C-alpha cells in the first residue's frame, strides 16, 4: 500500500512517498530516513492524489533518464566541457572589455 509520510528535517518540511504493508512500517521508514514524522496518510487506489503523484514521479523519472550523451553543442557540432568553458571565459572577457570601454570612453 502507498503512504504519504509528512515530517520535518533540521531545516525543511518534507514529504515521502513510501510503499509499505502497514502504517507503522511507513512511519518507521520515515524515521530511518532522518525524518521527524508528523503525519502518515494512506493513499487509496481510487484517490486522485495517486494519479497526480504517479504523474509527477513518472515525469521526474523520464527527465532523469533522458539526459543526452552530448548535451553541449555550438554551431551544430558537439562541444567538450573544456571547449565550453573556454567559450564562456572568452564571452565573459569580451563582456568585461565592452563594459570597461562603456564606463571609460577613450575618444
Secondary structure, DSSP 8 states (H G I E B T S, - for coil): -EEEEEEE-SS-EEEEEEE-SSHHHHHHHHHHTT-EEEEEEEE-TT-HHHHHHHHHHHHHHHHHHT--S---EETTEE--HHHHHHHHHHHHHHHHHHHHHHHS---
